[in-house]
Amino acid sequence: MDNEKKLCGIYMRVSTEDHAREGFSLPEQKERLETFCKFKGWIYVKFLDTFFVTK
């Protein structure tokens, strides 16, 4: 198996203020995604989108 480290990007965003209140906050996403990348042995960079989508 290939022993090279994989590089990946983390994309975090919250579409609405409701998402932020219901456990989909940016800090929660960051923690979960970083934990997953570390578990997989991936090197990650962070990308952040702080815009809210409106209907």
C-alpha positions in Angstrom: 0.0 0.0 0.0 1.1 3.5 -0.7 2.7 5.2 2.4 2.6 8.7 1.0 0.6 11.2 3.0 -2.5 12.4 1.3 -3.3 16.1 1.1 -6.9 17.2 1.5 -8.9 20.4 2.0 -11.4 21.0 4.7 -14.4 23.0 3.5 -16.6 24.4 6.3 -19.7 26.5 5.9 -23.0 27.2 7.6 -25.9 27.9 5.3 -28.2 29.5 7.9 -28.1 30.8 11.5 -30.4 27.8 12.3 -27.6 25.4 11.3 -25.1 27.2 13.6 -27.5 26.8 16.5 -28.3 23.1 15.8 -24.8 21.7 16.1 -23.5 22.4 12.6 -21.4 25.4 13.8 -18.0 26.0 12.2 -16.1 25.0 15.3 -18.0 21.7 15.4 -17.4 21.0 11.8 -13.7 21.9 12.1 -13.2 19.5 15.1 -15.0 16.6 13.4 -13.2 17.1 10.1 -9.7 17.5 11.7 -10.4 14.3 13.8 -11.4 12.4 10.6 -8.3 13.5 8.7 -6.0 12.6 11.6 -7.6 9.2 11.8 -7.0 8.6 8.1 -3.4 10.0 8.3 -4.2 12.8 5.9 -2.5 16.2 5.9 -5.2 18.9 5.7 -5.5 22.5 4.8 -8.5 24.6 5.9 -10.9 26.4 3.6 -13.6 28.6 5.1 -16.8 30.0 3.7 -18.6 32.3 6.1 -21.4 33.4 3.8 -25.0 32.7 4.5 -27.2 31.3 1.8 -30.6 32.9 1.6 -33.7 31.6 -0.1 
